[in-house]
Amino acid sequence: MDDADIIVIGCGSGGAAAAGRLSEGGKYRVAVLEAGGRNASATTLMPAMLARQTPKTNWAYETVPQPGLGGRRGYQPRGKGLGGSSAINAMLYVRGNPWDYDNWAALGCTGWSYADVLPVFRRAEHNVRGADAWHGGDGPLWVSEQLCPHPASFAFIEAAASLQLPRNDDFNGERQEGVGLYQVTQRGGERWTSARAYLGEARPNLAILTDVVAERILFEDGRAVGVAYRRKGERRTIRAKGAVILAGGVFATPQLLMLSGIGEGRQLAEHGIPVTVDRPAVGANLQDHCDYTAIYESDAPGLMGKSLKGNLRALGAIAQWHLKRTGAMTTPFAESGAFVTVDPASPAPDIQYHFVIAPVDDHGRATAGGHGYSCHACVLRPESRGSVRLASADVADAPLIDPAFLADPRDMALLKQGVRLMYRIMAAPPLAAYGGRERYPVDPDDDEALEAMIRARSDTIYHPVGTARMGSDADAVCDPRLRVRGVDGLYVADASIMPRLVSGNTNAPTIMIGERCADFVRADLG
């Protein structure tokens, strides 16, 4: 394929939504360039296989050493292939808090208030509960109830409720605060990625090229006119008559912008890259949810883990899924959770919990056996700011990722409060009846010991944003219509445009961003 009206680089949560909407109706010829494969196997479709990813589906980045985490390198999984991170995530459908979007608007992102984005969320959504004031009922993105939540997930809800946390059966409805089960992006017991939602229908005007590595964006007279890419060792170019949309994700998007000459001039010069636009904000403003996990071993029946008996039970569950698309293999693992406010001055919940029906240690990579459960606590709106920088001028070299976790002392202070409340929930009946034994015991009332444990064991819960932020100021990478400042015809459609991290999981907001980008491109092209 030599040319298209619109080129979309990256087929993740935002890119798939943008490409799907822009290819509707047949007006534009749309080409999608994706570095990974089709993601059509049971490893993707079976929800519980989220912990069994390979280099074919996961970029598996690492951070630079983190002083706030005792010098450790953090793990940064990112989805590879059609659907991007929506093909490997826990499928939780969470939009964040209405305050987040009103705050974006107050920061200069005109047209991004909650009143502006709610119709887009509703348009995208096919909620099995049906349409109402907060939800859509006929969009492409299926949002379902969990088919087989474990009793321990309900025990977490009851334990939190016993401490006066309000019950909430809809974190995306009238209010966010409270404890309850998460809804999931599944359809009929299968993972429903953004690619399945938006690109499942073959269209003659839509070309999806997989196993393509975009090397740089091509410019002529200050306008994006195409993409240089590599496929099967061969270098090629594709021309764009109308627009180029960059949707590589929070790490790959700033990397490709910098490789194309848009970034901090001094950094580009260090790597011999000619400067097209000197924009220091490219790669800056990285924010992520730093997360602490308490792990409990338990002999209670049905909990996930590693053992011969558990492996045999899993084989039966896999067979049930293949036959009926039901059973334990439909779990998102993080089945229940809560949004709580521990700082009375906070404008919205400031801590999120994910209760997991397995003893998830080191992102599931630890080899320790046994069964149990765990609970995650994260600060929803961290003050720490990190960066993404080039390691070299070769796109094959992963960028230098520095989330600067816990660099701001306010994040540590808030996280300790959230962790203390989490331990109270875990000790409350009926969850205590599961007889959990802490794998890494700590006295939460010992401030020094708790901080040491947090620094020794915390890491991401997979919500990086902000490295190509939008805004109305001259320093912003994108304007509020997602156009890259300083050039024409170039847009960004992923979580890198977020000026501030939302108060929750980021997949649903990223899909909303892709939808909005399609609106803006369509309006600009006419």
N, C-alpha and C positions, 0 to 999 in steps of 0.2 A: 504494500500500500504506500503510495507516494505522497498523497495529500488528503486532507479532510477539512471540513469547516471548523471543527473544534477538536482539539487533542486534549485528552485527560491523562495526566501522568499519575498513575497509582489507582488501584481499584479497591481501596479499602472502604471504610464506613462512609466517608464523605465523598470520595471519588465515584463510587458506584452509584450513590444517590444522584450526584450531579450528572453523570453520564446517562443514567436511566431517564431522568426527566428531560434532558436536552435531546435525547433520541426519540422521544414520543412525538407522534404526528408526522414524522418523516421529513421535516423541514430542513434539518441539519444533518450532514454526514459527520458522525462522531467516531473517533478512533481512541481506544483506550490502550495505554501501554502499562503492563503490569509485570513486575520483576519475578513474581512467583508463578505457580501453576493454577490449575482449575479448582482445586480444593473440593473435589466431588466424591471423595471416598468416605467410607464409614468413619474414619478417623476424624473427619470434620463433622459429619452429619450426626453422629452419636454424641449427645451432650456431655456425657461423663468422660469422654475421651479428651477433654480439654487439658488434662495433665500429661497426655501422651503425645506431645508434639515433637517434630523433628526439624532439622534444618530446612526441609522443604516447605514448612509452614510457619516457621518462627525465626526471625532474625537473631534472637537471643543476644542482644547487645549487653555490654557491661559498661558501667560508669567508670570514670576515673576514681582514684581513691578518695573516700569521703571523710574528711576530718571529723564531721559530726557523728559518724558511725565508727569511730575508732580506727580510721584509716582503711576500712574495708572497701572493696569494690562492690557496688550494687549490681543487681541483675535487672535487665530491662527487656523483657520479652515484647516483641511487636509482631503482629501477624504478617505473613507473607503469602501472596496468592490472592485469588478472587475473594473479596470480603474483608481482606486485611485482618485487623485485630478482632473484628466481629466473628471471624472464623476460629478463634482460639480462646476467646474470653469466657467469662462465667455467665454471659447472656442476661445479666440483670438489666431490666429496663428502668432506668432512673434518669430524670431530666435535670436534677439540681433544684435549687430553690428559686421562686419568683424574684426574690431580692437580688440574686446573682445578675439577672438580665437587666433589671432596673439599674443596678450599679454599673453595668456595662454602658448603658445609655448615659448615665451621669458622668462617666469618664470620657465621653465624647463619641461614643459609638451610636450615632443617631440611627434610629430605626431598629434597635435591638433590645427594647424594653420587653418585659414579660408579655405585655399586651400585643407586641409585635410578633413575638416568636410563638406564642401559644397556638395561633391558627396553623402555623407550619408544623408543629408537633402533631396536632390533630389530623392534619392532612396526610401526614406520613403514616399514621398509626392504624392498624387493624386490631383493635383490642377485642378479645373474645367476650368481654363484658358488655360490649356495645358502646355506641356513641353517647356522650353526655357533654356537659359544659367543659370538661377538661380532656376528654379522650375522643379519638376518632374511631370509626367502626368499619371503614372500607378502604383504608390506605394499604400500601404494599408491605409495610413492616408489621408482621404478626407479633402480637404481645399476648402471651397466654399465662394461665395459671400453671403452677407446677403440678405435674401429674402424680408424683409419688413422694411428697415430702416426708422426711423421717420424723418420728415422734419426738426426737431430741430437739428438732427445730421448733416445735410447739412448746417444748419445755423451756427453751430460751425465752420465748415470748411470755410465758407465764411467770418466769423468774423475774424478768424485767418489769412486768406489770405489778408484781408484788412489791416493787420498790417505787411504785406510783408513776412509772412511765406510762403515758397513755397508749392504748392500743391504736393501731393505724393499719387499715387494710388497703390503703392506697397512698403510697409515698409521692405520687404525682397528681394528687387530687387537691382537695380544698386546703389541706395543710400537709407539711412534710414531717413535722415532729412526731415521734412515737415509735412503737415497735410492732413488727409484723413480718409476714412473708413477702418476699420479693416476687414480682411478676417477671417473666423471662421472655426473651425473643426466640420463641420456639413455635413451630407449627406441627401439630400432630405428632409430638414426641421427637421431632427432629430440630436441630439447630437451624435457625432462620437468619442467615447472614444478610448483610446489606446487598451483596451480589445476588443472592437468591431472590431478595425482595424486589430489586430494581432492574436486574439484568437477566432474569430467568426466561424472558420472552425473546426469541430470535427476531431481529429486525434487519431488513436489507440495508439500512443506513447506519448500522452499528457494527463496527469491527473491534473485536477484543483480541489484542495480541499479548500472549503470555510469554514468560521467560525472556522478557525484554528489560535491559538495563539502560535507563535514560542517563546519558552522560552530561548533557548540557542543553540549555534552552538557546535557540538561535534568535538573534535580533538583527533587524535591518532598520536603519533610520529611527531608532528608539522604540521599535515595536517588536513584540514577540511574533515570530513568523514560522516557527517550527521547533523540532527537537532532534538532536543527534542522539542516537541510541546504538546499543550493541545487542545482537541476538545471535546465538550459536557461534560466537567468535567473529562475526562479521559486523562491521560498522556501517550504519545506514542513517539516512535522515528522512524525516517526514515533515511536510509543510502544512501549516495551519492558515487557512484563508480568513478565519474569523477570530479565534481566541485559543489560548493555551491555558489550561487549568492545572495547577500543581496541587496534587493531593497525595503526596508521598508519606505524610505523617509528620509528627512533631520533630523527628530526628532527620529524616530524609529530605523533607521540604527545605529547611534552612541549608542543609548540605548542598542540594542541587542549586538553590539560589546563589550560594557563594561560588560554586563551581562555574556558574554562568556569569559571574562578575558582579553580583548584587550582594553587598555585605560591607563589613568594615574594611575600608581601603587598606589599612596597614596589614591586616591579617591576610587579605587577598594577595598583597604584594609579597608577603613572606613565602607564598606558594607559587609565585610567578603567574598569577591570574590577572589579566587585564581588568580594570575596574570599569564596569558599566554604570553602576549607581553606588556611591559611597553611603551605605546605610548601616551604621553600627548596631541597630536594633535587630538585624537578622541574626538569629541564634541566641539572642539575649532573652531575658524575661522567662526562662524556663521555670515552671512550677509543677510540683507533683505531690501527691498524697503520700507522705511518709507514714508508714504503717507498722504497728507493733502487734505481734501475734502471741497469744497465750495458748499453749498446747497442753491437752489433757489426754492421758491414756485411760482407757475404760474397757471393761469386759462386757458392757451392755450389748445385747444382740443388735445386729443390723448396721452398726457403725462401720464406716469404711476404714481401710488400712491395709497392712501388709502381713499376710500369714497364709499358710496352706489352706486353712478352712476358708479364709476370706477370698483367696484366689479361686477356689472351687465355686463359691457362691457367686463371684463375679462372672464366671463362665456361664452359669445358669441365667444370670441377668442379661448378659450379652445375647444369649439365644432368645430370651423373651423379647428383647428390643428388636432383633431382626425379624421375629415373627409378628409382633404386635405393636411395636413402637411404644411400649409401656414399660413400667418397672423402674428398678434402681438406676439403670443406665440413662434415664432422662434427667437425673439430678444435675443442678448447677453447682453442687457442693455447698456454696454459700446460699443456703436456703432461706434463712431468716436474718433479720438485722434490725437496726434502729438508728434513728437520727435524734440526737440529744443536744441540749444547750447547757454547757457547764459554766460558761461565762455569762452572767446576767446582762452584761452590756452588749452582747452579741446581737446583731440584727436578724440572725437566722441560726438554726442549729449549727454547732461548730464541731461536733464529733459524730463520726459514723462508725457503726459496728457491723461486721459481717460474721455471722455464726456459721461455722463450717462443720459438716458431719464427718470429718476425717482429721487426723492429727497432722495438719499440713505444716511441714518443717522445711525451711529453705526453699520455698516455692514448690514444694512437692519433690524436690530433688534429693533430699536426705534419704539415706538407706535404712534408717532405723525401722524395725518391724513393729507390729502391734497395731491395735485399733484404738479409736477414740474420737475426740472432737477438738475444735479450736475456735478461737474468737479473735478477730482483727479489730483494732481501734486505730483510726486515723484522724488527724486534724484537717478539717474540711477546707479551710481557706488559709493556707500557710503564708507566712510572711517571708520565708526564705526564697531567694531568687538565684537560679543557676544559669547555665549556658550550654550551647552546643557549638563546638568549633571544629574546623577542619583538622584532620590528622595529616592529610596530604592533598594533592591536587588530583588524586585518583579516586573515582567514585567507588571503587571496590574496597577502599579502606574505610572502615566504620568511623564515623565522626567521634570526637572527644565529647562525651556526655557528662556533664557535671550538674546534678540537681541541687547541689549545696544543701543536702538534707540537714535540718536542725541547725543551720548556720545562724538563724535568728533565735535568740533565747526565748522569745515569746512562743515559738512553736513547741519547744521542749516543755515549758511551763503548762501549756494547754494540754499537751499530750499526756503528761503525768496525771492531770486531773481526769482526763478521759479514761486512762488505763485503770486508775483507782476505782472509778465507777464500774468499769467492766469487770474487775475482780469481785466486786460486790454482787453483780448480777450472776456471775459464774458460781458463787457460793450460796446463792439463794435457792430454796426449794421452788419447783420440783426438779430443777436442773441438777442440784446437788445429789439427788437420788441416783444419778448415773454413776456415782462413785469415781469421778475423775481424779486422776493423780497427775499433778503438774510435772511436766517433763523438765521445765526450767523454773523451779520454785524461787519466789522472791517475796519479801515482805513489802507490800505496797505502801506501808506507812513509814518505811525507812527511805527517806527521800534520796539519800546518796546511793543506796543499793538499787533503787528503782531506776534512777537515771542511768546508772552503769549498765543495767540490764537492757534498757531501751537502746542505748548506744551500741550495745553488743549484738542486738538481734533485730533491729528494725530495718526495713527496706521499703521499696515501693509497693503500692497496691495497684500499679499499672494505669495511672491517670496523668501522664505528662501532657502539658499544654504550653502555649504561649510564645513559641520561638519565632513567629512571624506575625506579631500582634497587629490587630487592627486598631484604628483610632482616627480622630480628626486632626491630631497634631502632626507637624511636619516630620517628626522623627518616626512615626508609625510605619511599619512595613507595608500594611494594606490600609486602604480607606474603608469606611463602613459598608461599601459595596463590594468589598473583597478584591479590589483591584490593587495590584502591586504598584506602589508609588514610584514615580521616576521613569516608568516605561508604559507603553500602551499594550493592550491585548493580553495581559497576563493576570491571572486570578489565582487565589488560593482557596481550597475547599477542604480543610481539615482542622483538627484541634489546635494547630499552631497559631491560628488567628485569634484565639481567645485572649483578651487582655488580662483576665483574671480567671483562675480556676473555679469551676462551678462546685457547688456544695453537694457532690455526689459523683456517681460513675459517669464516664464521659462518652460512652458509645452513642446513646440517644442524642445528646447535644451535637455530636459530630455529624450524625446523619442529618439532623436539622440544618446544620451549616451547609452540607452538600446540597440540600434542597434549595436553600436561599441563594447559594451561588448560581445554581441553574436559573433561578428567577432573574438575577442581576445580569447574567450573560445574555439571556434571551432578550431582556429589555434593551441592552446596549447594542446588540446586533440587529434588532428589529425583525 
